Amino acid sequence: MSRSLGSLPPEPAAETVASRLRAVAQFLRRALPLCQAHTVEFYTRGLWEQLVALSPETVLEALSGAGLLRQQQRPLEEAASTARPGLWDNCKFSNVFCENSQKLVNVQFFALAAKYHSLPSLEVCTPLDQMLGALNGKQHERCEIKTEKFMNDKKSHEVEMMSKLIDSIANFCGIKQVIDLGSGKGYLSSFLSMQYNLKVYGIDSSNTNTYGANERNRKLKKHWRAYQSRAKANVRGQVLEEPKDRAVQDEMKCRANINEKLLSTNNSLLSQDQMASSDSVPLEITGAFIDSAMLKTSKQTETHLVAQTQSDGNKISENAFSLLNILPADAVEAVSSSKYNLKLCEEEKEQRKMASIKAKASKSNDSNIYLPLTSYITAETELRDIITDLEDCIMVGLHTCGDLAPNTLRIFTAKPEIKAVCSVGCCYHLLTEEFENQKDCSLGLWGFPMCRYLKEEGWCCGRNARMSACLALERVAVSQVLPTESLFYRAVLQVIIEECYGVIKSDRHVGKIFSKSSSFVDYVRKSLKKLELDESKLPDSDIMDYYEKYKHRMNELEAFNMLKVVLAPCIEVLLLLDRLCYLKEKDNIAWSGLVKLFDPVKSPRCYAVVALKK
């Protein structure tokens, strides 16, 4: 049963979210040029001289080691702690960027401003523990499923944390149906159905992923059968040990009672002088009676033990079937026994094989089931055309790519059956932008922007900036490693392509050739072949001349990328607050907020947009 929305944690007010969004947008208007340029063009466009008025050594010293990137520098921490909301609202940023040249002039204040405009500093996020504490009512103990055996560490962390929140929301709203958009290979969907007994429809646009989801379920089936065998063995062991102890105690009590009764009978007979050899008879009778009693007790105990063992075994078998029932029909093999032979005839097998997933979904009445479906989802998608038994549900998405994340929110607000949403987006570079290409006006609904303010401002990030938003500040802060050499190879290659071949733009991509190359010369030759350029016209000596020419400027590229990493969280904030403001603008939303679900080192895209309807 659903509970009162009054028990939810305080949500960030619409005015607060809008204010924070405006502040972030104002800061990024000045800082975004650093991320709108592509590192491929770093040397051909002279990006360092164009955008930064500092030496690369100064930037690297400030942003590496135990400096700003680790956020441990005391002066900046003190400045951040004394900052109040709106501190940067009316700032002209003259101490960060030059007013005339627009170049970066102070890396320390730049890093401070970037940190202030990141989500942890804006105070618009709801802590996960607070959210779970408010959502959870009386909790029932459940057998925890270990995901490490069929997921990697990153995916296991994501699935376990997100499932916990989804289940809490579902219980809070009193719903059992979940729609997982962009379900991929079904990690989240499978776990939700098994661990939390939810009915999950996983929808993905790729048939390959749907096939992978079924393969994943086959692995889960094997995992659960092994788990079933171990559980059955453990229960049988407990059942056998406990009655054995009770049988010994019962036997001792029985011996004592029999001896006591026989002694009493013997004394009575002796007193009446009715037997001539009364001393021997009781001994024979006693022996025979005790043996008989022991045999009877042993048989009763054995009968009781067998019955109890069979009963517990049946319970385990029932639980095993309930777990296997969640899997798609074509992923489950029939469990055979001496009494039951669950084999399908050839005709039934063929019918099941040819039946569509939609038909399976419409015929299914199980409360805990996972059904993978293949469909391309847009904001205009009619869910009832895909899920015929659509009921009150929660819509979720774990790292939904590009426009699918904003479209998830649009579907949520438009469909009355969807009572809640929990969406974690990713692949920001795949978002469509309304104001990026003014010539292309064919698309009706865009991935960005969503809220009224950014639409009115005609806000545009650009693909390169959205690509930068995918950079992982926390990972770089921990490892202090950037792929500088591979980026350097690609930037110098671009110089060679433009100067030697006259090619500025190409439809072809170099791809991941760096890891397959033994040297810079090898890298260039393999890249030229892939770009279908004549590599024979370029001798090795000319290639190495380019390498030597730019080698001493590699630190510029490294410093430039460090600046982009520091700015990355701010771009992500703009995208997330845009989505949150969109929800705040809707009248049918009772609660909406951002929740940090994951450890950002394990999973950089760690924030979920969560909302519940009135």
C-alpha angles and dihedrals in degrees: 000000000000120000135216118290087223089080093063119105118263111282124218109264118248090240091053093049092047091049092051091047092053091050093051091046091052093051093047093051086069100034102038097084087073089064100033091072120081119232089225086071094043096115099026091056098034092234097172094055090042099051111020128058094188135083116259089237090060092051095045092048091053097044103039138067113015092340134103098319090064089043092227101120107120101215092055092045090053092047091049092048092054094045116108127205110281094025091131097036096098097024116125090207090228089146091055105037130026111251094220106037096026088222124144108261105167119042095182094058090041090057091045092051091048091050092048091053094051122102099256089059099042095066096221098116126097113221113243094231091053091049093049092045092054095045100044119086122175107347123215122213113249135181106259115230115222109226099185093091095063104022134053119245095264095049092043091054093048096046096046095048097043094044090055091056094043092051091049091052092046092051091046091053094040095237133134104189123090128186112202110197117202088014093170111185093352103254095139095037094051093048093049092052096045103037099035104026093238127152105238131190111196112200121192132163093223122083087199091060091047089053089048090052090056090048089051090052090053088058090048090052091056090046092053095046089054089047089049092053093049092047092049091050092050093049093047090050091053092046092051096046098048098050090045090059091044091049092055091049091047091050092052091048091048092052091050093048093047094048090048092051094045093049089051091051092046093053090049093052093047092052092054094047091224096137127054097203100033093147094066101037097063090052092055093041090047093053094047094044095048092050090050093047092049091050092050093046091047092051092048091049091048091049091049091047094050092047093049092046091050091048093052090044090054090051091053091048091052091050090049091053091049089055094047091048090070092066124087114269094247092053097056124079117208115258108231129204139166091269102038130046107188100188123145120224117240093256093053091047091053092047091050092047093051096041114107123242089243090060090050090052094049093050096045118103098167115127094214112044139126119214120182113212130187116222139128108241125211133166089266095051114130104221095199089065087062103030110038095184094050111162137161103319149153121248117216139175130186110205095338109191127241117317094004091081096056091039089054088060092047092052090047094054093044102046117071092203092064106083100174142013135207112182131173111185132198142166093063090177088069093059117114115231124210095211100035098087112022092189093063107071098145096101114085101195121038132200091229137065107022105162126076097243097057091042091054090048091050089232119194128178101180128223096274092053091047088050088053090053087067092062114112111232094179093051092050090046090055099041099028086213129130125175090247099150095052090047090048091052091051094047093051090045088057090056090052093048094051098041100039102031104023092232114142100167131019135183089221125083130216094220125183099339097129094076090051095050127094096200144357091269091051090048093052094047094049090047093050090052092051090049088049093241123143104258093180092076090064117071121210091249092059091049091052091047089062090048093052092045094059102027094095089053095057090102089062090059091046093051092046092054091048088057090051091050091052091050095045097088091055092056090049089050090055091053095045096045089049088059094044092050089051089058092045089057092060120093097210096060116102098181133008135168149130120270125192102225106169142043101260092218091058095036116014095192091066107146124098126202104222128186140163127199127234 
